[in-house]
Amino acid sequence: MAKPDRRIYEIAAQVAGAAPDRCLFVDDRLEDVQATRSFGMTGVPFFERRWTSPPH
């Protein structure tokens, strides 16, 4: 099994010993973030920002 299969999130929460609403999931794929949200986890999309020059 693999993301976004709901079972993978169930197992992750179980192994962590936490209720889904106490879990945070960060991923760069919106499909996977939405899947965690539908399971009751907090899902946050991550988009890497690449600097072309040093920040000011």
C-alpha positions in Angstrom: 0.0 0.0 0.0 1.1 3.5 -0.6 -0.2 7.1 -0.5 -3.0 8.1 -0.9 -4.5 4.7 0.3 -6.3 5.5 3.5 -4.9 2.4 5.2 -1.4 3.9 5.1 -2.6 6.8 7.2 -4.5 4.6 9.6 -1.3 2.5 10.2 0.8 5.7 10.6 -1.5 7.0 13.3 -1.7 3.7 15.0 2.1 3.3 15.1 2.5 6.8 16.4 -0.1 6.0 19.1 -2.1 9.1 18.2 -5.6 9.8 17.1 -5.8 11.0 13.5 -6.8 14.5 14.7 -3.5 14.8 16.6 -1.4 14.0 13.5 0.2 16.4 11.1 1.0 15.4 7.5 3.1 17.6 5.2 3.5 16.7 1.5 4.1 18.3 -1.8 1.3 16.4 -3.5 -2.2 17.9 -3.0 -3.8 14.5 -3.6 -2.0 13.1 -0.6 -2.7 16.1 1.6 -6.4 15.9 0.7 -6.5 12.2 1.5 -5.1 12.8 5.0 -7.6 15.5 5.6 -10.5 13.2 4.7 -9.1 10.7 7.3 -9.2 13.4 10.0 -5.5 14.4 10.0 -4.2 17.9 9.6 -2.8 18.0 6.1 -0.5 20.8 5.0 0.8 21.2 1.4 4.5 22.0 1.1 6.0 23.7 -1.9 9.7 24.2 -2.0 10.9 27.7 -2.7 14.1 27.8 -4.5 16.1 31.0 -4.3 17.8 32.3 -7.4 19.7 34.8 -5.3 20.2 35.1 -1.5 17.2 36.5 0.4 17.4 40.2 1.4 
